[in-house]
Amino acid sequence: MRPHPFGLLTDLMADGGVVILSGAGLSTESGIPDYRGPSGLARRAEPMTYQTFVRGEAARQRYWARSHLGWRHVARAAPNAGHRAVAELERRGLVSGIITQNVDGLHQAGGARQVIELHGSLDRVLCLSCGQRTARTELDERLRAANPGWAAEVTVINPDGDAVLPDAAVERFRVVDCRRCGGLLKPDVVFFGENVPRPRVDECYALVGRAATLVVLGSSLTVMSGYRFVRQAARCGIPVVIINQGATRGDTHAIATIDAPLGRALTTLVERLGPVALERTPRPRLGLRGELVDS
C-alpha cells in the first residue's frame, strides 16, 4: 500500500538534511497575496519588469509611488504559523537550509537563520550607478520628506509590495535619487526580466545538491527561477515533496504532493515529529567548496 503523503513527509523530515524552497503561498496567511494561488485569482498582477524600470522616468515614478505605500503593508506583516514552523524545524536540526523566492523577510522574522533570498529583499535599496545598498527605512523617510501631504487610496496590494494607485496620485509623486552619487535607486530585488546573480544561483544549487530531501512550500513553480531546483533534485535522485494549494509545475517530479493550507500543515508536521528531534545536533553549514562556514 502506498504511504500517505503526510506520513511520508514526516518520515523524510525526521531523517534531517531537508532543504526548503518557499514561495508566495507561504506568506498569504500573513496578509501578503500571491501571484497564482487562491489569493492571486481575484486580481490581475502586472509586476514591474527591469527593462521598463530602467527605460523611463515615468515608469520609475509609477513604481516608487506605488511601492512607497505598498511596502508599508509588507513591512507591517508578521510571520505566520508556517514561518514559525519552518524556523522550529531548522532549530531542531532537521532543516539544513531555506531558499525563498519571497522578498518579504518573514522567514527571518519568524526565527529562521540559514535563508537564501533568491530574489532579494524589499527592505534594502540598491543604487544602479554606484552599487551602494541602504535600508528601505531610510528611503521611506526621504520619500516622505520629498512628498509632504501626499496621500493616495490603495485599491490592491501585489505580492512584491506594489500597490495599485490612481494615476492622478502617481503623477504628483516625487522620486529621489541616490544620496551618494545621484544614481537611480531600485529595490534590492530581482525584477521580472532580470537575472538572479550567478553566485546566488550557484549557492542554491550547492545547497540542493547536498540535500537529503527538497520540500517545496507554497509555490506553483511556474517561473524557472525556482523550478530549476526541483528539476535538479529530481535529476540527482533527491526526493521532492510539494505542499501547495493547487497543482504545480513540479508535481511530476515529486514523490508526494499535499494540497493544504501551509500554516496548518506545517504546524501539524512539527507536532507529529514530537520532542524527539529536539536533541538532534544541527548539521554544519557548508560553503560552495565544501568548507565550513558560520551559521
N, C-alpha and C positions, 0 to 999 in steps of 0.2 A: 504494500500500500504506500502510495506517495505521501511523504511527510507534509504536514500542514505548513504553509509558508511562514507563519509567525513562529512556529516551533523550530523550523529550520534556521530562521534568522537568530533566534535565541541561542541555539547551539553554536552557530558560527561566531556570534558576538562573544560568547563565553570563552572561546579559544583565543580571543585577542587579535592584535595585529590588524584591526579594521581601519580602513580609510573611508571617511565620509566625503561625499560630493553633494553639496546642498545647492538648492535653487530657490527661486522666489516663493514657492509654495510653503517653505518653512516659515516665512515671515508674515504670511497672511493673517495668522492668529494674533499678530502684534498690530494689526491695522494697516499694514502695507500691502496694497494689492499686487497681484501677479499679472503677467502678460497673457498667459494662455490657459490658466486653470479656471476654476469656478468663479473667482472674483474678477478675472480678466474678461469673461464673456460679456459682461454688461457694458463694456465700453471698447472703443477702438483706440488702441495706443499707437501713437506715431512718434517713436523716440527720435531724438536729435541724432543725426549722423555726423561723423567727424568732418567729412567733406563740406557739409552745409555750414557747420560751425565756423570753420576757418575761412570760408569763402566770402562771407559778407558781414558787415556791421549790423545790419537789420536782424540777421539770424542770431547773432550773439546777444543783441538786445532782447530778443524774444526769449532766448534760452535763460538768460540771467534773471529777467523779470519773473518768469515762471518758476525757476528754481529757487529764487530768493524766498518765495513763500512756501514752495513745496518741500524744501529742505527742512524747514522748521517742523513740518509734520513728521518727517523721517527721524529728525533729531529727538523728538519727544517720544518716539516709540520705545516700548520696553520689551526686553526679551520675554518670550513666552515659554510655556512648558516644554516645547520641543527643543528650544535652545538650551534650556537648563538641563534637560535630559542628556543631550549630547555632551555638555560640559561634564556632567557627572560620570558618563561612560569614559571620557578622557581621563578624569581624575582617578578612576579605578584602574587605569592602565589598559583598558580594552580597546580604546580608540587611539591610534598612533598618529593621526593627522587629519586635518579637515581642509578640504578645498571648497571654498564657497564662491558661487557665481554672484552672490548678493553684494551690494555696496553699502549696506546699512549699519555694519559694525555690530550687529546684535549677537553674533556668536561670542565675541569678546566680552560684550556687556553681560552675557549670560554666564561668563566664567571660563570659557574655553581659552586655551593658551596657544596651541600649535595650529594656527589658522593661516592659510594662504589665501589672500584676497585676489582671486583670479582676475577680476575686473576692476580692482582698485577700491577706493572708498570715498564716499561723498564728504567725509569730514576733513578732507585735505584739498588744497587748491594748488595747481601747477602753473607756472609761467612757461609759455611755449617758447619764449626767447632765451631767458637765462637759466631755466630749469629749476628755479627756486620753488620749494614746497612750503606752504604756510597753512596754518589752521583755518578751517572753514569759519570758525567763530570770529576770527579777525576780519575776514572778508565780509561777514554778515554785519559787523559793526561799521565798516567802511561804506557798505551799500545803504545802511540805514541813514548814515550821516549825509550821503550824497542825494538821498531821496526823502527829505523831510516831508511828512504829511502824506506820503504816497501810500495808497491802500488799494486793494482790489478784492473782489469776491472770487474765491476759488470754487470752481464748479466740479473739477475732477482732479484727483491725485494719481499719477502714474508711479510704477514701482521704482523708477530711478529718481524720484523726488521732483519730477516735472509736473507742475500744476497748470491746468488749463485756465487761462485768464481771458477776459475781454480784450480785443485789440486796442481799444482806447487806453486801457491801463498800461499795456505794454509800451505804447508809443510815448507815454510820459516817463518811462523808467530810464534812469541814467546809469550807465555801466562804468565801472572803474577798472583801471589797468594796473599792472604790476608796480608796486611801490618802489621797487629797486631799480628797474630798467625801463618801465613804461610799456612792457610787452603785453601780449594778450594772455588773459587768465582763463584757465579751463579747470573744471573739477578733475581731481586726480582719479578719474575713472576711464575705462575703455569704452568709447562710444561705438555705436554700430558703424561698420566700415573701417574701424581702426584695429590694428593687430595687438594682441596681448604681447607684452615684452617677452622675447625669446627666453631669457634666463628664468622668468617666472614659469613659463610653459615647461621648460626642462626640469625645474624643481618639482612640478606636479607629476610629470612623467616618472621621475625617480621615486617619488613617494608612492604612486600607484604600483610601480614595479616591485616594491618591497612589501606590498600589502598581502595579507592572508585572505582578506575579503574586501570588496568595494561595495559600500552601501550608498545608494542614491536617495536623497531626501528632497521631495518637493520640486522636481524639475521634469519638464516634458522632454528635455534633451533635444529640442528642435534645432538649437544652434550648435554648430560643430564645436564651438569653444569648449563646451562641457562634454558633449557626446564622444569626442575623441578618446577620453579617458576610459569610458565604458568599453569602447572598441579595443583599446589597449589591454584592459583587464581580460576581456574575452579571448584575445589572441594569446595571452600568457597563461591561460587556464586558471585565472583567478576568479572565484565565484563572485557574481554580481547579484545583489538583491536591491529591488527598487520599491520604495514606499512613496506613493503619489496618488493624488485624487485624479483619476483618469488615466488613459493609456499614454505611453511614452514611446519615443523613437527607439529607445534602447530595450524594449520589452523582449525582443527576440534573443538578446544576449544574456538575459537574466535567468538564473536558476529558480527565482521566485519573485513574484510581484505582489504587492499588498496595496489595495485601494482603500485608504483610510485617512482620516484627519491626522496630521503629523503629531500634534501635541499629545493627543490621547494614545496613539500607537507607541510613541517613544517613552512616555511615562509608564505605560504597561510593560514595555520591554525592560526598563530599569527595575521595576518591581519583580518581574519574573526572574531576572538574574539574581536577585536577592543579595544579601550581605556578603556572600562567599567571596565575590570578586574584590571586595574592599581591601583584602590583604595582598592583592596581586601587585607586584613591582612593575611600575611603568617601564615600557620598553624605551631604550635610549633613542634619541632622535639623531638621524644620520644626515650628513650633507650629501651633495651631489657626487662626491668622490668617495663616499663611504666613511668619511671622518665623523667623529662625534662632535656635535655642536650643542651649545647651551639650549635648554628648553625654556 
